[in-house]
């Protein structure tokens, strides 16, 4: 399947440090292991054999490598394609 951006992660590690990351969301299903139902693949990550670095649960919380974001960091997922 060709990769295309479906969502954008806006990640902030402080008041002056934010980053925008384009991702393609993949619904892993209700029985998916771990906290993230949706895998969020970056273009670089989609082309490798490794699991996605980013994920999102059904409440919209963002996970990085299966863990909650470290203290002080926030991330919001915005839909870019409907």
C-alpha positions in Angstrom: 0.0 0.0 0.0 1.4 3.4 -0.9 2.2 5.7 2.1 0.2 9.0 2.4 -0.2 11.3 5.3 -3.5 10.9 7.1 -2.6 12.8 10.3 -0.1 15.2 11.7 1.4 14.9 15.2 2.2 18.2 16.8 4.7 17.5 19.6 5.9 20.0 22.1 8.7 19.6 24.6 8.5 23.1 26.0 7.1 26.6 25.2 9.5 27.2 22.3 10.1 23.7 21.0 7.5 22.1 18.9 7.7 19.7 16.0 5.2 18.6 13.3 5.4 15.0 12.1 3.3 13.7 9.2 2.0 10.1 9.8 -0.3 7.5 8.2 -2.7 6.0 10.7 -3.4 2.3 10.6 -6.2 0.8 12.7 -4.7 -2.2 14.5 -8.1 -3.4 15.8 -9.8 -3.6 19.2 -7.6 -6.6 20.2 -4.3 -5.0 19.4 -1.7 -5.5 22.1 -0.3 -2.5 24.1 -1.9 0.8 24.7 -2.2 2.0 21.1 -5.0 0.9 18.9 -3.8 3.0 16.0 -0.3 2.7 14.6 1.1 6.0 13.3 3.7 5.4 10.7 6.1 8.1 9.5 7.3 7.7 5.9 10.7 6.5 7.1 9.2 4.1 9.6 6.8 2.6 7.1 9.6 1.6 4.8 11.4 -0.5 7.5 10.6 -3.8 9.2 10.4 -2.2 12.6 7.1 -1.5 14.5 5.8 2.1 14.4 7.4 4.6 16.8 4.1 6.5 17.4 0.6 5.2 18.4 -2.7 6.6 19.5 -5.4 5.1 21.7 -9.2 5.5 21.1 -9.2 8.5 23.5 -6.7 10.3 21.4 -3.7 9.9 23.8 -0.4 9.6 22.0 2.2 7.0 22.8 5.9 6.9 21.7 7.5 3.4 21.4 4.7 2.0 23.5 5.2 4.4 26.4 3.5 7.5 27.7 5.3 10.7 26.7 8.0 11.8 29.1 7.2 14.6 31.6 6.7 18.0 30.1 6.1 16.6 26.6 2.7 16.9 24.9 1.4 15.7 21.6 -1.8 16.3 19.6 -2.9 14.3 16.6 -4.6 16.4 13.9 -6.4 14.8 11.0 -5.2 16.0 7.6 -7.3 13.8 5.3 -11.0 12.9 5.9 
